[in-house]
Amino acid sequence: MPIVAAQSTDTTDWVSRYADEVIAESERRVPGGKHDGAAAPVVVVASGLSPSGPIHLGNLREVMTPHLVADEIRRRGYQVRHLISWDDYDRYRKVPAGVPGIDESWAEHIGKPLTSVPAPAGSAYPNWAEHFKAAMADALTELGVEYDPISQTEQYTSGAYREQILHAMKHRADIDAILDQYRTKKDPAKAGKGKQQQKPVDEAELEAAEGSGAAGEDDGSGGSGGYYPYKPYCGRCEKDLTTVVSYDDESTELVYTCTACGFGETVRLSEFNRGKLVWKVDWPMRWAYEGVVFEPSGVDHSSPGSSFVVGGQIVRQIFDGVQPIGPMYAFVGISGMAKMSSSKGGVPTPADALKIMEAPLLRWLYARRKPNQSFKIAFDQEIQRLYDEWDKLEAKVAEGSALPADASAHSRAVRTAAGELPRTPRPLPYRTLASVADITAGAEDQTLRILRDLDPSDPITSLDEARPRLDRAENWITTQVPAEARTIVRAEPDTELLASLDDEARESLRLLLDGLDEHWSLDGLTHLVYGVPKVRAGFSADATAKELPPEIKVAQRTFFALLYRLLVTRETGPRLPTLLLAVGAERVRKLLSA
């Protein structure tokens, strides 16, 4: 299609601003520049993921940032390729903790390509990499992410990068000189690692770059036979614990030995496909090979000597390419969970998040924050507040009162260029659904009865109207709420407590019970339970907070605590209107009658 002058209509939206920059950069790379009648270039954005273990929610920012930009560019009518490089030819670095189906015997595979490591016991997949790629691929489909997958195992073992490998080996001295500019700036004990000391990260933050292909920032230095930017995998043990002894540019003969098993051989690199470029050379090589215009990177790649910084020089000076626009993205945290990495196990993945929240909400969390802003994803009670915030935004968008940036983030959350994502037909409040699921333990007949009573004027007729949000709330209750925090409704009245009540408390209970039938809906019961203490103090049940003395709030808290003790044995629990609906009028009368 012809190149068109498409610009953002919303300058407050970070996605639109990056889309503008990426389109301009893509057109700048066209020989002769932008001109009418020319075929528009295919805009290439990229992500890299290493299936070294569970691919967590920090890694998802590596995908969602370019996805959102790519999707905006598609909406403007451009052709876009979002490449996701599966770094499955990376070395297996360590045995992750907390992964079912593995034990310490997997340590014997350290140093092999991830595609040569056995999958966890019981897996349906042929190897380690495929096992962890599968869950992420399913999550990306649910999230509406359109991408072209690239297996680095397939690329390297097919010889796709042979020309680039030979070129890098021929210019190894030039590469070494570039890298050496940064090696002297680092602690000698950390030479070759490519990372500078970072400032301490909050305990609740999740390092977004951990587990990506950038995690092992090897630059190929340290060999006794000179610098070589290429690492063979051993022909006997398959590990990368090899040392290149010599290389001849004319014949491409390479001699290596393996320090793990003692094996050594001479191969012709023009025919040999069992090895890969070291990371700091591999990444810029791919920028040039794929023509990548946009690829974000984690904060660990923005320090002097990091792979993104060094890669900018290598791609220009060695591979005659252009460094992509590469915004730094900040950490993603998990509410109530300490800093984690995918190699340690036990980390929440996109699949885990999608069990307790709908895809649009998860997309929104990534869309509403600029890449350099950190944020947290809630697996604790905070998820209820996030859903409340989301529902308020939905209402503002519907009435046209949302701020432009908020409306843009909402639009990117609920739809892509390909269309709308699945939605819940009747999006009842998440906290209400969670309370109902808590009290009913998932009993569908009870759940339907309660949900029908929420709004008698427009009753829900099928649980399917509340799905998938209902299912997500049930999953949250059963998987994230500790057993001791679950709600257990009394089977019999607390006769001892009821007998000990004074006249004030008895009269408050009488007013509540007398009003149940008239107020049997969520809104009605809310009015009732808040109104009883007002009436007992001589005010109207409709009196507003501004009309009431501070003591009324104290009286309400005291009354609520009594109701909780009589209904669920403790002084807190689900919102009282929801709890009353769930328990049912007949049982409420039984438990609250002296």
C-alpha positions as MATLAB code, in Angstrom:
seq = 'MPIVAAQSTDTTDWVSRYADEVIAESERRVPGGKHDGAAAPVVVVASGLSPSGPIHLGNLREVMTPHLVADEIRRRGYQVRHLISWDDYDRYRKVPAGVPGIDESWAEHIGKPLTSVPAPAGSAYPNWAEHFKAAMADALTELGVEYDPISQTEQYTSGAYREQILHAMKHRADIDAILDQYRTKKDPAKAGKGKQQQKPVDEAELEAAEGSGAAGEDDGSGGSGGYYPYKPYCGRCEKDLTTVVSYDDESTELVYTCTACGFGETVRLSEFNRGKLVWKVDWPMRWAYEGVVFEPSGVDHSSPGSSFVVGGQIVRQIFDGVQPIGPMYAFVGISGMAKMSSSKGGVPTPADALKIMEAPLLRWLYARRKPNQSFKIAFDQEIQRLYDEWDKLEAKVAEGSALPADASAHSRAVRTAAGELPRTPRPLPYRTLASVADITAGAEDQTLRILRDLDPSDPITSLDEARPRLDRAENWITTQVPAEARTIVRAEPDTELLASLDDEARESLRLLLDGLDEHWSLDGLTHLVYGVPKVRAGFSADATAKELPPEIKVAQRTFFALLYRLLVTRETGPRLPTLLLAVGAERVRKLLSA';
ca = [
       0.000    0.000    0.000;
       1.200    3.586   -0.480;
       2.955    5.328    2.351;
       0.526    7.687    4.026;
       1.160   10.464    6.502;
      -0.507    8.862    9.506;
      -0.001   10.681   12.764;
      -1.328   10.168   16.245;
      -4.507   12.019   17.108;
      -3.807   11.616   20.822;
      -0.521   13.123   21.952;
      -1.115   12.032   25.566;
      -0.921    8.352   24.681;
       2.558    6.766   24.895;
       1.620    4.014   22.428;
       0.633    6.523   19.745;
       3.789    8.542   20.280;
       5.989    5.483   19.800;
       3.950    4.454   16.755;
       4.672    7.863   15.234;
       8.400    7.420   15.879;
       8.489    3.861   14.555;
       6.636    4.745   11.339;
       8.949    7.706   10.773;
      12.044    5.568   11.398;
      10.759    2.791    9.136;
      10.190    5.284    6.316;
      13.582    6.884    6.914;
      15.190    3.522    6.204;
      13.534    3.287    2.774;
      16.096    4.199    0.081;
      15.395    7.716   -1.067;
      13.124    8.346    1.882;
       9.362    8.619    1.939;
       7.704    9.449   -1.377;
       4.239    9.093   -2.877;
       3.388    5.931   -4.759;
       6.089    3.825   -3.140;
       5.206    0.601   -1.390;
       5.209    1.151    2.367;
       7.840   -0.860    4.195;
       6.771   -3.691    6.448;
       7.392   -2.342    9.931;
       9.324   -4.833   12.064;
       9.109   -4.853   15.852;
      10.653   -7.542   18.000;
      10.639   -9.329   21.341;
      12.910  -12.015   22.714;
      11.920  -14.708   25.213;
      14.017  -17.513   26.645;
      12.054  -20.614   27.703;
      14.602  -21.385   30.425;
      11.757  -21.866   32.895;
       8.282  -20.456   33.501;
       7.962  -17.267   31.452;
       6.656  -14.797   33.993;
       4.685  -11.559   34.039;
       7.838   -9.453   33.948;
       8.814  -11.130   30.681;
       5.338  -10.324   29.348;
       6.294   -6.636   29.240;
       8.953   -7.621   26.685;
       6.032   -8.703   24.479;
       3.225   -6.314   25.366;
       5.228   -3.123   24.782;
       5.987   -3.871   21.095;
       2.609   -5.577   20.664;
       0.709   -2.439   21.644;
       2.839   -0.291   19.344;
       2.531   -2.800   16.485;
      -1.225   -2.960   16.941;
      -1.522    0.839   16.766;
       0.486    0.820   13.539;
      -1.802   -1.888   12.108;
      -4.826    0.216   13.011;
      -3.376    2.942   10.796;
      -3.261    0.573    7.829;
       0.420   -0.373    7.788;
       1.814   -3.868    7.476;
       3.599   -4.957   10.634;
       5.607   -8.000   11.692;
       5.943   -8.554   15.419;
       8.756  -11.059   15.744;
       9.053  -13.107   18.893;
      12.410  -14.804   18.973;
      12.251  -17.874   21.149;
      15.798  -18.022   22.481;
      15.569  -21.785   22.720;
      19.173  -22.248   21.562;
      20.405  -20.529   24.729;
      22.325  -22.641   27.209;
      20.532  -24.314   30.090;
      21.987  -22.336   32.986;
      20.587  -23.894   36.152;
      17.890  -26.140   37.542;
      14.989  -23.864   38.514;
      13.299  -24.357   41.846;
       9.611  -24.994   42.199;
       9.031  -26.621   38.800;
       6.991  -29.849   39.082;
       8.457  -32.928   37.452;
      12.156  -32.138   37.848;
      14.844  -32.815   40.414;
      18.567  -32.207   40.797;
      19.330  -34.841   38.156;
      18.529  -32.165   35.562;
      21.810  -30.506   36.577;
      23.626  -32.933   34.269;
      22.139  -31.004   31.332;
      23.547  -27.593   32.329;
      25.358  -26.143   29.324;
      23.198  -27.810   26.675;
      20.804  -25.921   24.382;
      17.363  -25.633   25.933;
      15.954  -27.729   23.095;
      18.326  -30.569   24.059;
      17.199  -30.700   27.687;
      14.446  -33.214   28.582;
      11.085  -31.719   29.465;
       9.860  -32.065   33.069;
       8.538  -35.534   33.857;
       4.989  -36.041   32.619;
       5.172  -33.248   30.046;
       3.470  -33.700   26.690;
       6.283  -31.777   24.984;
       9.507  -33.145   23.468;
      11.980  -30.946   25.347;
      12.458  -28.276   27.992;
      12.057  -25.318   25.648;
       8.857  -26.538   24.021;
       7.346  -27.277   27.429;
       7.707  -23.673   28.624;
       6.988  -22.080   25.258;
       3.583  -23.782   25.090;
       2.035  -22.097   28.125;
       3.239  -18.676   27.004;
       1.984  -19.207   23.454;
      -1.484  -20.107   24.762;
      -1.528  -17.004   26.968;
      -0.488  -14.751   24.072;
      -3.342  -16.148   21.975;
      -5.820  -15.375   24.766;
      -4.363  -11.866   25.064;
      -4.858  -11.222   21.342;
      -1.150  -10.864   20.565;
      -0.436  -11.383   16.852;
       3.178  -12.368   16.182;
       5.591  -14.332   14.020;
       7.490  -16.900   16.102;
      11.158  -17.560   15.360;
      12.969  -20.507   16.914;
      16.636  -19.671   17.327;
      17.390  -23.397   17.408;
      15.911  -23.692   13.925;
      17.711  -20.571   12.720;
      21.134  -21.665   13.904;
      20.908  -25.379   13.112;
      19.542  -24.697    9.613;
      22.482  -22.448    8.764;
      20.278  -19.378    8.347;
      22.897  -17.205   10.055;
      25.969  -18.791    8.444;
      26.936  -15.696    6.474;
      26.565  -13.518    9.570;
      28.612  -15.938   11.699;
      31.460  -16.031    9.186;
      31.354  -12.243    8.940;
      31.540  -11.869   12.724;
      34.456  -14.306   12.945;
      36.292  -12.440   10.204;
      35.823   -9.175   12.118;
      36.447  -10.655   15.566;
      39.270   -8.233   16.291;
      36.985   -5.277   15.550;
      34.279   -6.712   17.792;
      36.821   -7.343   20.534;
      37.985   -3.730   20.309;
      34.431   -2.434   20.707;
      33.788   -4.660   23.700;
      37.136   -3.791   25.245;
      36.081   -0.172   25.574;
      33.657   -1.298   28.266;
      35.505   -4.181   29.897;
      37.970   -1.806   31.576;
      35.076    0.017   33.232;
      33.914   -3.024   35.119;
      34.988   -5.001   38.133;
      37.529   -7.523   36.771;
      35.728  -10.273   38.657;
      32.705   -9.571   36.490;
      34.471   -9.326   33.154;
      32.452  -10.850   30.330;
      29.162  -10.598   32.193;
      28.214   -7.237   30.717;
      26.232   -5.991   33.712;
      26.898   -3.053   35.968;
      25.846   -3.007   39.576;
      22.235   -1.921   39.733;
      20.640    0.030   42.527;
      18.640   -2.132   44.958;
      15.209   -3.109   43.712;
      12.137   -3.133   45.922;
      11.415   -6.575   47.351;
       8.034   -6.682   45.660;
       9.402   -5.961   42.198;
       9.920   -8.586   39.558;
      12.948   -8.211   37.312;
      11.381   -7.951   33.888;
      14.485   -8.830   31.911;
      15.300  -12.013   33.820;
      14.532  -15.027   31.668;
      14.801  -13.177   28.382;
      17.556  -13.977   25.923;
      19.448  -11.039   27.341;
      19.858  -12.694   30.708;
      23.237  -14.221   29.911;
      25.239  -11.293   28.585;
      28.286  -13.257   27.442;
      30.651  -11.355   25.159;
      32.914  -14.285   24.287;
      35.990  -13.011   26.103;
      38.237  -15.019   28.382;
      39.554  -17.639   25.962;
      43.273  -18.457   25.965;
      43.518  -18.600   22.170;
      42.311  -15.067   21.500;
      38.867  -13.542   21.178;
      36.134  -15.457   19.286;
      32.487  -14.297   19.166;
      31.258  -17.834   18.463;
      30.594  -20.721   20.859;
      30.296  -24.306   19.560;
      28.165  -26.867   21.340;
      30.246  -29.998   21.942;
      29.831  -32.827   19.458;
      29.905  -35.417   22.241;
      28.222  -33.993   25.370;
      26.265  -31.183   23.613;
      27.403  -28.603   26.186;
      28.804  -25.159   25.450;
      31.713  -25.578   27.867;
      33.999  -25.356   24.873;
      37.051  -23.291   24.007;
      37.892  -22.239   20.472;
      41.590  -23.024   20.020;
      42.067  -21.601   16.537;
      40.242  -20.395   13.462;
      41.342  -19.885    9.859;
      39.490  -17.214    7.906;
      40.293  -18.666    4.476;
      39.303  -22.308    5.044;
      36.866  -21.487    7.910;
      38.460  -24.356    9.841;
      37.734  -24.036   13.540;
      39.364  -26.130   16.254;
      37.695  -26.419   19.649;
      38.008  -28.502   22.778;
      35.421  -29.267   25.454;
      36.375  -28.718   29.078;
      33.400  -30.797   30.241;
      34.184  -34.108   28.539;
      37.601  -33.574   26.928;
      36.295  -33.986   23.396;
      37.799  -31.884   20.612;
      37.420  -31.637   16.864;
      38.164  -29.568   13.788;
      35.165  -28.357   11.794;
      34.530  -26.073    8.849;
      32.397  -23.197   10.035;
      31.075  -22.806    6.488;
      29.336  -26.166    7.019;
      29.015  -26.429   10.800;
      25.647  -25.592   12.419;
      26.053  -26.650   16.051;
      26.889  -23.422   17.837;
      25.877  -19.790   18.152;
      27.189  -16.273   18.390;
      27.705  -14.983   21.917;
      24.829  -12.868   23.154;
      26.394   -9.430   22.774;
      27.041  -10.182   19.109;
      23.988  -12.328   18.467;
      21.474   -9.620   19.378;
      22.799   -6.838   17.106;
      23.288   -9.406   14.338;
      19.568  -10.150   14.489;
      18.659   -6.445   14.427;
      20.421   -6.159   11.095;
      19.250   -9.549    9.775;
      15.561   -8.876   10.515;
      15.553   -5.104    9.984;
      14.125   -4.490   13.460;
      12.833   -0.929   13.960;
      11.478   -1.215   17.503;
      12.529   -3.478   20.374;
      12.366   -2.562   24.062;
      14.756   -3.884   26.679;
      14.889   -4.178   30.450;
      16.628   -1.747   32.764;
      19.694   -4.006   33.001;
      20.426   -3.274   29.320;
      20.669    0.487   29.723;
      23.848    0.646   31.780;
      27.301    1.256   30.217;
      28.627   -1.961   28.730;
      25.238   -3.659   28.622;
      24.174   -5.593   25.549;
      21.861   -2.879   24.165;
      24.438   -0.125   24.518;
      27.292   -2.176   23.071;
      24.979   -3.669   20.472;
      24.370   -0.227   19.020;
      28.018    0.024   18.052;
      28.296   -3.565   16.857;
      25.228   -3.393   14.615;
      26.541   -0.228   12.907;
      30.247   -0.983   12.683;
      30.150   -4.750   12.078;
      26.818   -5.628   10.484;
      26.117   -2.347    8.663;
      22.709   -2.162   10.320;
      20.703    0.266   12.428;
      19.962   -0.013   16.112;
      16.209   -0.142   16.765;
      14.284    2.365   18.787;
      14.704    0.713   22.150;
      12.861    2.150   25.129;
      13.828    0.820   28.524;
      11.017   -0.917   30.353;
      10.772   -0.967   34.135;
      10.067   -3.777   36.547;
       6.719   -5.452   37.009;
       5.844   -6.323   40.578;
       3.428   -8.781   42.112;
       1.411   -7.636   45.137;
       2.693   -9.308   48.262;
       5.415  -11.340   46.537;
       9.175  -10.863   46.763;
      11.453  -10.182   43.795;
      11.656  -13.272   41.614;
      13.259  -14.673   38.506;
      12.039  -17.357   36.137;
      15.000  -19.578   36.920;
      14.041  -19.721   40.603;
      10.575  -21.149   40.046;
       7.307  -20.282   41.741;
       6.843  -17.122   39.699;
       3.421  -16.050   38.460;
       3.084  -16.422   34.717;
       0.640  -14.839   32.264;
      -1.292  -18.114   32.370;
      -1.572  -17.776   36.157;
      -2.833  -14.206   35.841;
      -5.390  -15.170   33.194;
      -6.878  -17.696   35.594;
      -7.925  -14.900   37.964;
      -8.465  -11.931   35.630;
      -9.883  -11.402   32.161;
      -7.555  -10.710   29.259;
      -8.697   -7.064   28.786;
      -7.823   -6.236   32.400;
      -4.352   -7.758   32.075;
      -3.778   -5.894   28.791;
      -4.906   -2.667   30.453;
      -2.307   -2.985   33.212;
       0.444   -2.937   30.564;
      -1.221   -0.357   28.312;
      -1.914    2.340   30.876;
       1.666    2.729   32.116;
       4.572    4.056   30.065;
       7.303    1.443   29.573;
       9.639    3.206   32.017;
       7.013    3.174   34.780;
       6.934    0.189   37.103;
       3.621   -1.265   38.247;
       2.266   -4.225   40.178;
      -0.100   -7.009   39.238;
      -2.383   -8.059   42.071;
      -2.831  -11.646   43.158;
      -4.048  -10.568   46.602;
      -7.036   -8.505   47.770;
      -5.789   -5.617   45.620;
      -7.286   -7.339   42.572;
     -10.720   -6.304   43.804;
      -9.692   -2.634   43.826;
      -8.167   -2.973   40.349;
     -11.428   -4.400   39.021;
     -13.386   -1.571   40.680;
     -11.081    0.924   38.943;
     -11.525   -0.895   35.637;
     -15.320   -0.896   35.939;
     -15.326    2.846   36.699;
     -13.212    3.416   33.597;
     -15.628    1.335   31.517;
     -18.504    3.502   32.735;
     -16.641    6.727   31.912;
     -15.762    5.452   28.432;
     -19.386    4.508   27.841;
     -20.608    7.980   28.806;
     -17.765    9.749   26.980;
     -16.219   11.374   30.061;
     -12.915    9.455   30.187;
      -9.690   11.403   29.731;
      -8.104   10.854   26.298;
      -5.142    8.792   27.592;
      -7.455    6.659   29.733;
      -9.822    6.105   26.807;
      -6.875    5.080   24.608;
      -5.609    2.583   27.193;
      -9.119    1.165   27.485;
      -9.442    0.824   23.720;
      -6.109   -1.016   23.526;
      -7.223   -3.305   26.335;
     -10.558   -4.423   24.894;
      -9.700   -4.720   21.213;
      -6.885   -5.132   18.710;
      -6.712   -4.239   15.035;
      -8.221   -7.678   14.398;
     -11.319   -7.020   16.527;
     -12.819   -7.150   20.008;
     -11.559   -9.512   22.681;
     -14.124  -11.753   24.420;
     -16.017   -9.869   27.150;
     -18.335  -10.766   30.027;
     -21.924   -9.922   28.949;
     -22.993   -8.844   32.470;
     -19.818   -7.609   34.190;
     -20.958   -7.765   37.813;
     -18.520   -6.351   40.398;
     -15.544   -8.687   40.841;
     -15.583   -8.300   44.631;
     -19.255   -9.337   44.663;
     -18.584  -12.397   42.525;
     -15.609  -13.313   44.704;
     -17.724  -13.024   47.861;
     -20.454  -15.173   46.346;
     -17.926  -17.781   45.223;
     -16.397  -17.745   48.689;
     -19.709  -18.332   50.452;
     -21.199  -20.870   48.017;
     -17.952  -22.800   47.408;
     -18.839  -22.802   43.713;
     -22.323  -24.372   44.022;
     -23.940  -23.194   40.789;
     -27.581  -23.299   41.951;
     -26.762  -21.217   45.004;
     -24.622  -18.854   42.936;
     -27.402  -18.289   40.409;
     -29.932  -17.632   43.212;
     -27.722  -14.963   44.746;
     -26.783  -13.300   41.466;
     -30.457  -13.224   40.462;
     -31.261  -11.375   43.689;
     -28.600   -8.699   43.132;
     -30.978   -6.727   40.908;
     -34.548   -8.099   41.001;
     -35.635   -5.502   38.412;
     -33.221   -6.995   35.861;
     -32.339  -10.459   37.130;
     -29.559  -12.531   35.676;
     -31.022  -15.695   34.129;
     -27.903  -17.755   33.452;
     -24.422  -17.917   34.949;
     -23.084  -17.659   31.408;
     -24.078  -13.978   31.482;
     -21.508  -13.451   34.280;
     -18.756  -15.489   32.657;
     -15.796  -15.466   32.221;
     -15.510  -12.927   35.076;
     -17.340  -15.271   37.460;
     -14.910  -18.095   36.695;
     -11.940  -15.788   37.280;
     -13.320  -14.684   40.661;
     -13.945  -18.310   41.677;
     -10.386  -19.211   40.688;
      -9.038  -16.307   42.722;
     -10.934  -17.428   45.819;
      -9.856  -21.064   45.516;
      -6.210  -20.501   44.552;
      -5.153  -17.208   46.147;
      -7.175  -16.795   49.352;
      -5.789  -18.799   52.301;
      -8.124  -21.353   53.855;
      -8.145  -19.483   57.153;
      -9.400  -16.360   55.357;
     -12.309  -18.142   53.654;
     -15.856  -17.424   54.806;
     -17.707  -20.139   56.735;
     -21.324  -19.278   57.558;
     -22.550  -20.541   60.931;
     -24.748  -23.614   60.834;
     -26.530  -22.675   64.080;
     -27.160  -19.398   65.929;
     -24.662  -18.214   68.540;
     -27.208  -18.397   71.354;
     -24.709  -17.306   73.992;
     -23.838  -14.116   72.119;
     -27.469  -13.405   71.299;
     -28.466  -13.794   74.967;
     -25.776  -11.349   76.065;
     -26.912   -8.489   73.807;
     -28.204   -5.243   75.293;
     -31.432   -3.551   74.242;
     -29.616   -1.304   71.748;
     -28.137   -4.242   69.841;
     -31.409   -6.210   69.960;
     -33.348   -3.277   68.532;
     -30.768   -2.836   65.737;
     -31.140   -6.510   64.779;
     -34.960   -6.166   64.858;
     -34.833   -3.189   62.466;
     -32.583   -5.142   60.092;
     -34.779   -8.252   60.105;
     -37.986   -6.238   59.659;
     -36.539   -4.575   56.575;
     -35.162   -7.663   54.798;
     -38.141   -8.387   52.561;
     -38.557   -4.783   51.439;
     -34.841   -4.320   50.769;
     -33.905   -7.723   49.296;
     -31.462   -6.619   46.586;
     -27.835   -5.566   46.662;
     -28.639   -1.850   46.643;
     -31.542   -2.301   49.033;
     -29.531   -4.228   51.603;
     -26.706   -1.712   51.340;
     -29.189    1.038   52.212;
     -30.597   -1.072   55.039;
     -27.405   -2.127   56.841;
     -25.958    1.390   56.695;
     -29.295    2.917   57.643;
     -30.030    0.960   60.833;
     -27.429    2.798   62.988;
     -28.649    6.123   61.556;
     -32.249    5.392   62.529;
     -31.224    4.205   66.009;
     -29.444    7.548   66.491;
     -32.545    9.488   65.467;
     -31.612   10.313   61.895;
     -33.197    9.359   58.586;
     -31.862    6.247   56.877;
     -31.303    8.481   53.843;
     -29.140   10.994   55.716;
     -25.808   11.679   54.011;
     -22.387   11.592   55.655;
     -22.279   15.407   55.736;
     -25.509   15.452   57.759;
     -24.290   12.967   60.356;
     -22.019   13.317   63.392;
     -18.760   11.274   63.472;
     -20.228    8.942   66.087;
     -22.483    7.381   63.480;
     -19.488    5.811   61.716;
     -18.421    4.284   65.019;
     -21.931    2.936   65.556;
     -21.957    1.460   62.028;
     -18.624   -0.315   62.579;
     -19.901   -1.728   65.882;
     -23.106   -2.949   64.242;
     -21.238   -4.496   61.305;
     -18.852   -6.326   63.644;
     -21.835   -7.790   65.519;
     -23.426   -9.002   62.277;
     -20.190  -10.647   61.177;
     -19.794  -12.409   64.534;
     -23.345  -13.725   64.368;
     -23.083  -14.815   60.731;
     -19.471  -15.971   60.184;
     -17.881  -16.106   63.710;
     -15.360  -13.290   63.142;
     -15.587   -9.503   62.960;
     -14.782   -9.105   59.254;
     -15.789  -10.797   56.020;
     -17.318  -10.152   52.603;
     -19.347   -6.973   52.153;
     -22.408   -7.361   54.348;
     -25.052   -6.796   51.622;
     -23.465   -9.543   49.521;
     -23.109  -11.797   52.564;
     -26.760  -11.374   53.482;
     -27.879  -12.173   49.927;
     -25.649  -15.233   49.897;
     -26.853  -16.554   53.238;
     -30.509  -16.072   52.258;
     -33.320  -14.336   54.126;
     -34.586  -17.416   55.971;
     -31.156  -18.389   57.265;
     -30.331  -14.769   58.183;
     -33.465  -14.640   60.347;
     -32.475  -17.898   62.018;
     -28.938  -16.725   62.833;
     -29.888  -13.207   63.988;
     -32.984  -13.958   66.067;
     -32.533  -14.054   69.829;
];
